[in-house]
Amino acid sequence: MVGEKGEEYVYEFERNKLIKSGRQDLAQKIVMQCQDLSSYPGYDILSYTIDGDEMFIEVKSTKTKKKEFFEISSNEVEAANKYGDSYYIYHVTNTLNDPKIANIFQNPIQLSEQEKASIRPFMYKFNFLS
């Protein structure tokens, strides 16, 4: 529920951004990829810059403002590597009561390489082999 609300908020944010900039054509092309359960591309929303460049947006939503980290999957890390500067993480806080985009991180892999952020594994998958 928190995740869905955050994704809806970012979708509307992106639509409004493009419409206010006179780019209704691009606003109509935004895709909520997160609703398509047949494919998992590593991002939730396909949007556009005002110039028409694609933006691959992963939305991370929290109930409060105080969380200083969030989990990202290996699939999301792969997408961030693939899309580079076109990949964004939008961090939505206070999602259920008064949502706000607290941070927008462009190219999280580069931020990690520049030591402005940290991406590290913290969970392992255990498969029982019979």
N, CA, C and O atoms as a GROMACS GRO file, in nm:
protein
  520
    1MET      N    1   0.081  -0.120   0.000
    1MET     CA    2   0.000   0.000   0.000
    1MET      C    3   0.086   0.127   0.000
    1MET      O    4   0.059   0.220  -0.076
    2VAL      N    5   0.189   0.130   0.083
    2VAL     CA    6   0.277   0.247   0.088
    2VAL      C    7   0.346   0.264  -0.047
    2VAL      O    8   0.355   0.375  -0.099
    3GLY      N    9   0.395   0.153  -0.102
    3GLY     CA   10   0.463   0.158  -0.231
    3GLY      C   11   0.373   0.208  -0.342
    3GLY      O   12   0.413   0.292  -0.422
    4GLU      N   13   0.251   0.156  -0.347
    4GLU     CA   14   0.155   0.196  -0.451
    4GLU      C   15   0.122   0.345  -0.441
    4GLU      O   16   0.114   0.414  -0.542
    5LYS      N   17   0.101   0.393  -0.319
    5LYS     CA   18   0.069   0.535  -0.300
    5LYS      C   19   0.184   0.624  -0.346
    5LYS      O   20   0.162   0.728  -0.408
    6GLY      N   21   0.306   0.584  -0.314
    6GLY     CA   22   0.422   0.660  -0.358
    6GLY      C   23   0.434   0.662  -0.510
    6GLY      O   24   0.466   0.766  -0.569
    7GLU      N   25   0.410   0.548  -0.573
    7GLU     CA   26   0.416   0.540  -0.719
    7GLU      C   27   0.310   0.629  -0.784
    7GLU      O   28   0.337   0.696  -0.882
    8GLU      N   29   0.190   0.628  -0.728
    8GLU     CA   30   0.083   0.714  -0.781
    8GLU      C   31   0.120   0.861  -0.766
    8GLU      O   32   0.095   0.942  -0.855
    9TYR      N   33   0.179   0.895  -0.652
    9TYR     CA   34   0.219   1.034  -0.627
    9TYR      C   35   0.324   1.080  -0.729
    9TYR      O   36   0.314   1.190  -0.784
   10VAL      N   37   0.424   0.996  -0.754
   10VAL     CA   38   0.529   1.033  -0.849
   10VAL      C   39   0.473   1.039  -0.991
   10VAL      O   40   0.511   1.126  -1.069
   11TYR      N   41   0.383   0.948  -1.025
   11TYR     CA   42   0.319   0.951  -1.157
   11TYR      C   43   0.249   1.086  -1.179
   11TYR      O   44   0.267   1.150  -1.282
   12GLU      N   45   0.171   1.128  -1.082
   12GLU     CA   46   0.101   1.257  -1.093
   12GLU      C   47   0.199   1.374  -1.094
   12GLU      O   48   0.178   1.471  -1.167
   13PHE      N   49   0.304   1.366  -1.015
   13PHE     CA   50   0.407   1.469  -1.013
   13PHE      C   51   0.469   1.485  -1.152
   13PHE      O   52   0.484   1.597  -1.201
   14GLU      N   53   0.504   1.374  -1.213
   14GLU     CA   54   0.565   1.376  -1.346
   14GLU      C   55   0.467   1.429  -1.451
   14GLU      O   56   0.504   1.510  -1.536
   15ARG      N   57   0.343   1.382  -1.445
   15ARG     CA   58   0.241   1.431  -1.539
   15ARG      C   59   0.226   1.582  -1.529
   15ARG      O   60   0.228   1.653  -1.630
   16ASN      N   61   0.211   1.631  -1.407
   16ASN     CA   62   0.193   1.775  -1.385
   16ASN      C   63   0.314   1.854  -1.430
   16ASN      O   64   0.300   1.962  -1.487
   17LYS      N   65   0.434   1.801  -1.406
   17LYS     CA   66   0.557   1.868  -1.450
   17LYS      C   67   0.555   1.889  -1.600
   17LYS      O   68   0.585   1.998  -1.649
   18LEU      N   69   0.520   1.785  -1.674
   18LEU     CA   70   0.521   1.793  -1.820
   18LEU      C   71   0.408   1.881  -1.872
   18LEU      O   72   0.428   1.958  -1.966
   19ILE      N   73   0.290   1.869  -1.814
   19ILE     CA   74   0.176   1.951  -1.857
   19ILE      C   75   0.205   2.098  -1.834
   19ILE      O   76   0.179   2.181  -1.922
   20LYS      N   77   0.258   2.133  -1.717
   20LYS     CA   78   0.290   2.273  -1.686
   20LYS      C   79   0.397   2.328  -1.779
   20LYS      O   80   0.405   2.450  -1.799
   21SER      N   81   0.479   2.240  -1.836
   21SER     CA   82   0.584   2.283  -1.927
   21SER      C   83   0.538   2.281  -2.073
   21SER      O   84   0.617   2.303  -2.165
   22GLY      N   85   0.409   2.256  -2.092
   22GLY     CA   86   0.355   2.255  -2.228
   22GLY      C   87   0.384   2.127  -2.304
   22GLY      O   88   0.377   2.126  -2.427
   23ARG      N   89   0.416   2.020  -2.234
   23ARG     CA   90   0.448   1.893  -2.300
   23ARG      C   91   0.340   1.788  -2.271
   23ARG      O   92   0.369   1.680  -2.219
   24GLN      N   93   0.215   1.822  -2.305
   24GLN     CA   94   0.105   1.727  -2.288
   24GLN      C   95   0.131   1.600  -2.368
   24GLN      O   96   0.090   1.491  -2.327
   25ASP      N   97   0.200   1.614  -2.483
   25ASP     CA   98   0.232   1.498  -2.565
   25ASP      C   99   0.315   1.396  -2.487
   25ASP      O  100   0.291   1.275  -2.496
   26LEU      N  101   0.410   1.444  -2.410
   26LEU     CA  102   0.493   1.353  -2.330
   26LEU      C  103   0.418   1.304  -2.206
   26LEU      O  104   0.436   1.190  -2.164
   27ALA      N  105   0.335   1.389  -2.147
   27ALA     CA  106   0.258   1.350  -2.029
   27ALA      C  107   0.169   1.230  -2.060
   27ALA      O  108   0.146   1.145  -1.974
   28GLN      N  109   0.119   1.223  -2.183
   28GLN     CA  110   0.032   1.113  -2.222
   28GLN      C  111   0.110   0.983  -2.244
   28GLN      O  112   0.050   0.875  -2.247
   29LYS      N  113   0.240   0.993  -2.258
   29LYS     CA  114   0.322   0.875  -2.285
   29LYS      C  115   0.382   0.812  -2.159
   29LYS      O  116   0.445   0.706  -2.167
   30ILE      N  117   0.363   0.875  -2.042
   30ILE     CA  118   0.418   0.819  -1.918
   30ILE      C  119   0.356   0.681  -1.892
   30ILE      O  120   0.236   0.662  -1.911
   31VAL      N  121   0.439   0.588  -1.850
   31VAL     CA  122   0.394   0.450  -1.826
   31VAL      C  123   0.422   0.414  -1.680
   31VAL      O  124   0.533   0.430  -1.631
   32MET      N  125   0.318   0.364  -1.613
   32MET     CA  126   0.337   0.308  -1.479
   32MET      C  127   0.376   0.162  -1.496
   32MET      O  128   0.291   0.073  -1.486
   33GLN      N  129   0.502   0.138  -1.520
   33GLN     CA  130   0.554   0.004  -1.543
   33GLN      C  131   0.523  -0.088  -1.426
   33GLN      O  132   0.509  -0.209  -1.443
   34CYS      N  133   0.513  -0.032  -1.306
   34CYS     CA  134   0.489  -0.111  -1.186
   34CYS      C  135   0.354  -0.182  -1.191
   34CYS      O  136   0.333  -0.277  -1.115
   35GLN      N  137   0.263  -0.139  -1.277
   35GLN     CA  138   0.133  -0.206  -1.288
   35GLN      C  139   0.136  -0.325  -1.382
   35GLN      O  140   0.043  -0.405  -1.385
   36ASP      N  141   0.242  -0.338  -1.460
   36ASP     CA  142   0.258  -0.450  -1.553
   36ASP      C  143   0.338  -0.560  -1.484
   36ASP      O  144   0.460  -0.554  -1.477
   37LEU      N  145   0.268  -0.659  -1.433
   37LEU     CA  146   0.334  -0.765  -1.357
   37LEU      C  147   0.394  -0.874  -1.446
   37LEU      O  148   0.444  -0.974  -1.396
   38SER      N  149   0.389  -0.853  -1.578
   38SER     CA  150   0.448  -0.952  -1.668
   38SER      C  151   0.596  -0.926  -1.693
   38SER      O  152   0.665  -1.008  -1.753
   39SER      N  153   0.644  -0.810  -1.648
   39SER     CA  154   0.783  -0.774  -1.672
   39SER      C  155   0.835  -0.692  -1.554
   39SER      O  156   0.761  -0.614  -1.495
   40TYR      N  157   0.960  -0.712  -1.521
   40TYR     CA  158   1.021  -0.642  -1.408
   40TYR      C  159   1.150  -0.575  -1.456
   40TYR      O  160   1.258  -0.631  -1.441
   41PRO      N  161   1.138  -0.454  -1.513
   41PRO     CA  162   1.254  -0.390  -1.574
   41PRO      C  163   1.348  -0.319  -1.477
   41PRO      O  164   1.452  -0.268  -1.519
   42GLY      N  165   1.313  -0.316  -1.347
   42GLY     CA  166   1.401  -0.250  -1.250
   42GLY      C  167   1.367  -0.104  -1.226
   42GLY      O  168   1.446  -0.032  -1.165
   43TYR      N  169   1.253  -0.060  -1.274
   43TYR     CA  170   1.203   0.075  -1.247
   43TYR      C  171   1.052   0.070  -1.244
   43TYR      O  172   0.991  -0.023  -1.297
   44ASP      N  173   0.990   0.171  -1.183
   44ASP     CA  174   0.845   0.174  -1.166
   44ASP      C  175   0.773   0.258  -1.271
   44ASP      O  176   0.662   0.225  -1.312
   45ILE      N  177   0.837   0.366  -1.313
   45ILE     CA  178   0.770   0.462  -1.403
   45ILE      C  179   0.865   0.502  -1.514
   45ILE      O  180   0.982   0.533  -1.490
   46LEU      N  181   0.814   0.500  -1.636
   46LEU     CA  182   0.886   0.556  -1.750
   46LEU      C  183   0.828   0.694  -1.775
   46LEU      O  184   0.711   0.707  -1.810
   47SER      N  185   0.910   0.796  -1.757
   47SER     CA  186   0.866   0.933  -1.780
   47SER      C  187   0.963   0.999  -1.877
   47SER      O  188   1.044   0.932  -1.941
   48TYR      N  189   0.953   1.131  -1.886
   48TYR     CA  190   1.034   1.206  -1.982
   48TYR      C  191   1.078   1.339  -1.922
   48TYR      O  192   1.010   1.398  -1.839
   49THR      N  193   1.195   1.383  -1.967
   49THR     CA  194   1.237   1.519  -1.935
   49THR      C  195   1.158   1.613  -2.025
   49THR      O  196   1.092   1.568  -2.120
   50ILE      N  197   1.164   1.740  -1.997
   50ILE     CA  198   1.094   1.839  -2.079
   50ILE      C  199   1.146   1.837  -2.223
   50ILE      O  200   1.074   1.871  -2.316
   51ASP      N  201   1.272   1.797  -2.240
   51ASP     CA  202   1.332   1.788  -2.374
   51ASP      C  203   1.296   1.658  -2.446
   51ASP      O  204   1.332   1.640  -2.563
   52GLY      N  205   1.227   1.567  -2.380
   52GLY     CA  206   1.184   1.443  -2.443
   52GLY      C  207   1.272   1.323  -2.417
   52GLY      O  208   1.247   1.216  -2.473
   53ASP      N  209   1.373   1.337  -2.335
   53ASP     CA  210   1.459   1.224  -2.301
   53ASP      C  211   1.388   1.133  -2.200
   53ASP      O  212   1.316   1.180  -2.113
   54GLU      N  213   1.409   1.003  -2.214
   54GLU     CA  214   1.346   0.908  -2.124
   54GLU      C  215   1.405   0.917  -1.983
   54GLU      O  216   1.525   0.942  -1.965
   55MET      N  217   1.319   0.896  -1.884
   55MET     CA  218   1.358   0.888  -1.744
   55MET      C  219   1.304   0.756  -1.690
   55MET      O  220   1.184   0.729  -1.700
   56PHE      N  221   1.391   0.675  -1.634
   56PHE     CA  222   1.352   0.549  -1.574
   56PHE      C  223   1.352   0.570  -1.423
   56PHE      O  224   1.459   0.583  -1.362
   57ILE      N  225   1.234   0.572  -1.364
   57ILE     CA  226   1.220   0.614  -1.224
   57ILE      C  227   1.182   0.496  -1.135
   57ILE      O  228   1.081   0.429  -1.158
   58GLU      N  229   1.264   0.472  -1.036
   58GLU     CA  230   1.233   0.376  -0.930
   58GLU      C  231   1.183   0.458  -0.812
   58GLU      O  232   1.250   0.552  -0.769
   59VAL      N  233   1.067   0.422  -0.758
   59VAL     CA  234   1.008   0.495  -0.647
   59VAL      C  235   1.029   0.417  -0.518
   59VAL      O  236   0.997   0.298  -0.511
   60LYS      N  237   1.083   0.485  -0.418
   60LYS     CA  238   1.098   0.427  -0.285
   60LYS      C  239   1.015   0.512  -0.190
   60LYS      O  240   1.035   0.633  -0.179
   61SER      N  241   0.922   0.447  -0.122
   61SER     CA  242   0.827   0.518  -0.037
   61SER      C  243   0.842   0.476   0.107
   61SER      O  244   0.862   0.359   0.138
   62THR      N  245   0.833   0.574   0.196
   62THR     CA  246   0.837   0.546   0.340
   62THR      C  247   0.720   0.616   0.409
   62THR      O  248   0.670   0.717   0.361
   63LYS      N  249   0.678   0.560   0.521
   63LYS     CA  250   0.567   0.618   0.597
   63LYS      C  251   0.608   0.745   0.669
   63LYS      O  252   0.525   0.834   0.692
   64THR      N  253   0.735   0.754   0.706
   64THR     CA  254   0.783   0.868   0.783
   64THR      C  255   0.890   0.943   0.707
   64THR      O  256   0.922   0.909   0.593
   65LYS      N  257   0.945   1.045   0.770
   65LYS     CA  258   1.052   1.124   0.709
   65LYS      C  259   1.190   1.079   0.755
   65LYS      O  260   1.290   1.118   0.695
   66LYS      N  261   1.196   0.997   0.860
   66LYS     CA  262   1.324   0.973   0.926
   66LYS      C  263   1.409   0.862   0.868
   66LYS      O  264   1.525   0.849   0.906
   67LYS      N  265   1.358   0.781   0.779
   67LYS     CA  266   1.435   0.669   0.726
   67LYS      C  267   1.546   0.722   0.636
   67LYS      O  268   1.520   0.796   0.541
   68GLU      N  269   1.669   0.682   0.665
   68GLU     CA  270   1.784   0.733   0.591
   68GLU      C  271   1.837   0.632   0.490
   68GLU      O  272   1.939   0.656   0.425
   69PHE      N  273   1.769   0.519   0.475
   69PHE     CA  274   1.810   0.420   0.376
   69PHE      C  275   1.685   0.349   0.327
   69PHE      O  276   1.580   0.355   0.390
   70PHE      N  277   1.698   0.282   0.217
   70PHE     CA  278   1.592   0.196   0.167
   70PHE      C  279   1.658   0.083   0.089
   70PHE      O  280   1.774   0.093   0.048
   71GLU      N  281   1.585  -0.023   0.070
   71GLU     CA  282   1.636  -0.140   0.002
   71GLU      C  283   1.619  -0.123  -0.149
   71GLU      O  284   1.517  -0.071  -0.196
   72ILE      N  285   1.719  -0.168  -0.224
   72ILE     CA  286   1.704  -0.178  -0.368
   72ILE      C  287   1.744  -0.320  -0.409
   72ILE      O  288   1.837  -0.378  -0.353
   73SER      N  289   1.674  -0.372  -0.505
   73SER     CA  290   1.698  -0.510  -0.547
   73SER      C  291   1.815  -0.517  -0.645
   73SER      O  292   1.858  -0.416  -0.699
   74SER      N  293   1.864  -0.638  -0.666
   74SER     CA  294   1.970  -0.655  -0.765
   74SER      C  295   1.918  -0.619  -0.904
   74SER      O  296   1.995  -0.569  -0.987
   75ASN      N  297   1.792  -0.642  -0.930
   75ASN     CA  298   1.730  -0.603  -1.056
   75ASN      C  299   1.734  -0.451  -1.075
   75ASN      O  300   1.760  -0.402  -1.185
   76GLU      N  301   1.708  -0.378  -0.969
   76GLU     CA  302   1.713  -0.231  -0.975
   76GLU      C  303   1.856  -0.181  -0.993
   76GLU      O  304   1.879  -0.084  -1.064
   77VAL      N  305   1.952  -0.247  -0.929
   77VAL     CA  306   2.093  -0.211  -0.948
   77VAL      C  307   2.135  -0.235  -1.093
   77VAL      O  308   2.206  -0.154  -1.152
   78GLU      N  309   2.090  -0.347  -1.150
   78GLU     CA  310   2.120  -0.375  -1.291
   78GLU      C  311   2.061  -0.268  -1.382
   78GLU      O  312   2.126  -0.224  -1.477
   79ALA      N  313   1.937  -0.227  -1.355
   79ALA     CA  314   1.873  -0.123  -1.436
   79ALA      C  315   1.947   0.009  -1.420
   79ALA      O  316   1.965   0.082  -1.518
   80ALA      N  317   1.991   0.041  -1.299
   80ALA     CA  318   2.066   0.164  -1.276
   80ALA      C  319   2.196   0.163  -1.356
   80ALA      O  320   2.236   0.264  -1.412
   81ASN      N  321   2.262   0.047  -1.360
   81ASN     CA  322   2.383   0.033  -1.442
   81ASN      C  323   2.352   0.052  -1.590
   81ASN      O  324   2.426   0.119  -1.662
   82LYS      N  325   2.244  -0.008  -1.634
   82LYS     CA  326   2.206  -0.005  -1.776
   82LYS      C  327   2.170   0.136  -1.823
   82LYS      O  328   2.212   0.178  -1.931
   83TYR      N  329   2.091   0.209  -1.742
   83TYR     CA  330   2.037   0.338  -1.787
   83TYR      C  331   2.120   0.459  -1.744
   83TYR      O  332   2.097   0.569  -1.794
   84GLY      N  333   2.214   0.442  -1.654
   84GLY     CA  334   2.305   0.550  -1.616
   84GLY      C  335   2.236   0.679  -1.576
   84GLY      O  336   2.155   0.680  -1.482
   85ASP      N  337   2.267   0.788  -1.646
   85ASP     CA  338   2.211   0.919  -1.611
   85ASP      C  339   2.060   0.929  -1.634
   85ASP      O  340   1.998   1.024  -1.588
   86SER      N  341   2.002   0.832  -1.702
   86SER     CA  342   1.858   0.832  -1.726
   86SER      C  343   1.782   0.760  -1.616
   86SER      O  344   1.659   0.753  -1.619
   87TYR      N  345   1.854   0.705  -1.517
   87TYR     CA  346   1.793   0.630  -1.407
   87TYR      C  347   1.786   0.719  -1.283
   87TYR      O  348   1.884   0.782  -1.244
   88TYR      N  349   1.667   0.722  -1.221
   88TYR     CA  350   1.643   0.805  -1.104
   88TYR      C  351   1.577   0.723  -0.995
   88TYR      O  352   1.498   0.632  -1.022
   89ILE      N  353   1.610   0.754  -0.872
   89ILE     CA  354   1.535   0.704  -0.757
   89ILE      C  355   1.468   0.824  -0.692
   89ILE      O  356   1.534   0.919  -0.650
   90TYR      N  357   1.335   0.819  -0.684
   90TYR     CA  358   1.257   0.922  -0.614
   90TYR      C  359   1.222   0.865  -0.477
   90TYR      O  360   1.161   0.759  -0.466
   91HIS      N  361   1.260   0.936  -0.373
   91HIS     CA  362   1.229   0.895  -0.236
   91HIS      C  363   1.110   0.977  -0.187
   91HIS      O  364   1.121   1.098  -0.165
   92VAL      N  365   0.997   0.909  -0.170
   92VAL     CA  366   0.874   0.974  -0.124
   92VAL      C  367   0.859   0.946   0.025
   92VAL      O  368   0.860   0.830   0.067
   93THR      N  369   0.846   1.051   0.104
   93THR     CA  370   0.830   1.036   0.249
   93THR      C  371   0.688   1.072   0.291
   93THR      O  372   0.614   1.136   0.217
   94ASN      N  373   0.652   1.029   0.412
   94ASN     CA  374   0.520   1.057   0.469
   94ASN      C  375   0.410   1.019   0.369
   94ASN      O  376   0.312   1.092   0.352
   95THR      N  377   0.430   0.907   0.305
   95THR     CA  378   0.351   0.868   0.189
   95THR      C  379   0.201   0.859   0.215
   95THR      O  380   0.122   0.899   0.129
   96LEU      N  381   0.160   0.809   0.328
   96LEU     CA  382   0.017   0.787   0.352
   96LEU      C  383  -0.058   0.912   0.396
   96LEU      O  384  -0.179   0.922   0.374
   97ASN      N  385   0.011   1.008   0.456
   97ASN     CA  386  -0.058   1.125   0.511
   97ASN      C  387  -0.039   1.252   0.430
   97ASN      O  388  -0.136   1.321   0.397
   98ASP      N  389   0.084   1.284   0.398
   98ASP     CA  390   0.116   1.408   0.327
   98ASP      C  391   0.240   1.385   0.243
   98ASP      O  392   0.348   1.434   0.277
   99PRO      N  393   0.227   1.311   0.132
   99PRO     CA  394   0.346   1.270   0.056
   99PRO      C  395   0.425   1.388  -0.001
   99PRO      O  396   0.369   1.488  -0.046
  100LYS      N  397   0.556   1.371   0.004
  100LYS     CA  398   0.649   1.469  -0.051
  100LYS      C  399   0.766   1.392  -0.112
  100LYS      O  400   0.804   1.287  -0.061
  101ILE      N  401   0.821   1.444  -0.220
  101ILE     CA  402   0.943   1.386  -0.274
  101ILE      C  403   1.057   1.450  -0.196
  101ILE      O  404   1.090   1.567  -0.215
  102ALA      N  405   1.117   1.370  -0.109
  102ALA     CA  406   1.224   1.421  -0.023
  102ALA      C  407   1.356   1.430  -0.096
  102ALA      O  408   1.434   1.522  -0.073
  103ASN      N  409   1.382   1.333  -0.184
  103ASN     CA  410   1.508   1.329  -0.257
  103ASN      C  411   1.486   1.270  -0.395
  103ASN      O  412   1.402   1.182  -0.415
  104ILE      N  413   1.564   1.320  -0.489
  104ILE     CA  414   1.572   1.260  -0.621
  104ILE      C  415   1.719   1.230  -0.645
  104ILE      O  416   1.803   1.321  -0.644
  105PHE      N  417   1.750   1.102  -0.667
  105PHE     CA  418   1.887   1.060  -0.690
  105PHE      C  419   1.902   1.020  -0.836
  105PHE      O  420   1.844   0.920  -0.880
  106GLN      N  421   1.978   1.096  -0.911
  106GLN     CA  422   2.006   1.061  -1.050
  106GLN      C  423   2.132   0.977  -1.056
  106GLN      O  424   2.233   1.010  -0.994
  107ASN      N  425   2.127   0.869  -1.132
  107ASN     CA  426   2.240   0.780  -1.153
  107ASN      C  427   2.302   0.734  -1.019
  107ASN      O  428   2.413   0.774  -0.985
  108PRO      N  429   2.230   0.651  -0.945
  108PRO     CA  430   2.279   0.608  -0.814
  108PRO      C  431   2.411   0.532  -0.820
  108PRO      O  432   2.487   0.534  -0.723
  109ILE      N  433   2.441   0.466  -0.930
  109ILE     CA  434   2.569   0.395  -0.942
  109ILE      C  435   2.683   0.496  -0.940
  109ILE      O  436   2.783   0.476  -0.870
  110GLN      N  437   2.668   0.602  -1.016
  110GLN     CA  438   2.772   0.706  -1.018
  110GLN      C  439   2.784   0.773  -0.880
  110GLN      O  440   2.895   0.803  -0.836
  111LEU      N  441   2.673   0.795  -0.813
  111LEU     CA  442   2.678   0.853  -0.678
  111LEU      C  443   2.758   0.763  -0.584
  111LEU      O  444   2.834   0.810  -0.500
  112SER      N  445   2.739   0.632  -0.600
  112SER     CA  446   2.814   0.537  -0.518
  112SER      C  447   2.962   0.541  -0.553
  112SER      O  448   3.047   0.540  -0.463
  113GLU      N  449   2.995   0.545  -0.681
  113GLU     CA  450   3.135   0.552  -0.724
  113GLU      C  451   3.203   0.679  -0.676
  113GLU      O  452   3.323   0.680  -0.648
  114GLN      N  453   3.126   0.788  -0.665
  114GLN     CA  454   3.180   0.915  -0.617
  114GLN      C  455   3.177   0.925  -0.465
  114GLN      O  456   3.211   1.028  -0.408
  115GLU      N  457   3.136   0.816  -0.400
  115GLU     CA  458   3.125   0.808  -0.254
  115GLU      C  459   3.030   0.912  -0.196
  115GLU      O  460   3.052   0.963  -0.087
  116LYS      N  461   2.924   0.944  -0.273
  116LYS     CA  462   2.818   1.032  -0.226
  116LYS      C  463   2.698   0.952  -0.178
  116LYS      O  464   2.603   1.006  -0.122
  117ALA      N  465   2.704   0.821  -0.201
  117ALA     CA  466   2.601   0.727  -0.157
  117ALA      C  467   2.668   0.591  -0.144
  117ALA      O  468   2.782   0.572  -0.188
  118SER      N  469   2.598   0.498  -0.085
  118SER     CA  470   2.653   0.364  -0.066
  118SER      C  471   2.550   0.262  -0.114
  118SER      O  472   2.435   0.264  -0.073
  119ILE      N  473   2.595   0.173  -0.201
  119ILE     CA  474   2.512   0.060  -0.244
  119ILE      C  475   2.589  -0.065  -0.209
  119ILE      O  476   2.699  -0.088  -0.260
  120ARG      N  477   2.530  -0.148  -0.123
  120ARG     CA  478   2.600  -0.270  -0.085
  120ARG      C  479   2.499  -0.380  -0.055
  120ARG      O  480   2.389  -0.353  -0.006
  121PRO      N  481   2.535  -0.503  -0.084
  121PRO     CA  482   2.444  -0.614  -0.058
  121PRO      C  483   2.431  -0.637   0.093
  121PRO      O  484   2.527  -0.619   0.168
  122PHE      N  485   2.312  -0.677   0.134
  122PHE     CA  486   2.295  -0.709   0.276
  122PHE      C  487   2.208  -0.832   0.297
  122PHE      O  488   2.176  -0.867   0.411
  123MET      N  489   2.169  -0.897   0.188
  123MET     CA  490   2.085  -1.015   0.200
  123MET      C  491   2.131  -1.119   0.099
  123MET      O  492   2.174  -1.085  -0.012
  124TYR      N  493   2.122  -1.244   0.136
  124TYR     CA  494   2.160  -1.352   0.048
  124TYR      C  495   2.042  -1.447   0.032
  124TYR      O  496   1.959  -1.460   0.122
  125LYS      N  497   2.036  -1.511  -0.082
  125LYS     CA  498   1.931  -1.608  -0.108
  125LYS      C  499   1.985  -1.747  -0.076
  125LYS      O  500   2.093  -1.785  -0.121
  126PHE      N  501   1.909  -1.822   0.002
  126PHE     CA  502   1.946  -1.959   0.039
  126PHE      C  503   1.848  -2.052  -0.031
  126PHE      O  504   1.727  -2.045  -0.009
  127ASN      N  505   1.901  -2.141  -0.114
  127ASN     CA  506   1.819  -2.243  -0.181
  127ASN      C  507   1.855  -2.378  -0.123
  127ASN      O  508   1.972  -2.416  -0.120
  128PHE      N  509   1.756  -2.450  -0.078
  128PHE     CA  510   1.777  -2.585  -0.029
  128PHE      C  511   1.780  -2.679  -0.148
  128PHE      O  512   1.682  -2.685  -0.224
  129LEU      N  513   1.887  -2.751  -0.166
  129LEU     CA  514   1.903  -2.843  -0.277
  129LEU      C  515   1.885  -2.986  -0.226
  129LEU      O  516   1.959  -3.031  -0.138
  130SER      N  517   1.789  -3.054  -0.279
  130SER     CA  518   1.765  -3.192  -0.232
  130SER      C  519   1.834  -3.296  -0.316
  130SER      O  520   1.822  -3.416  -0.288
   0.00000   0.00000   0.00000
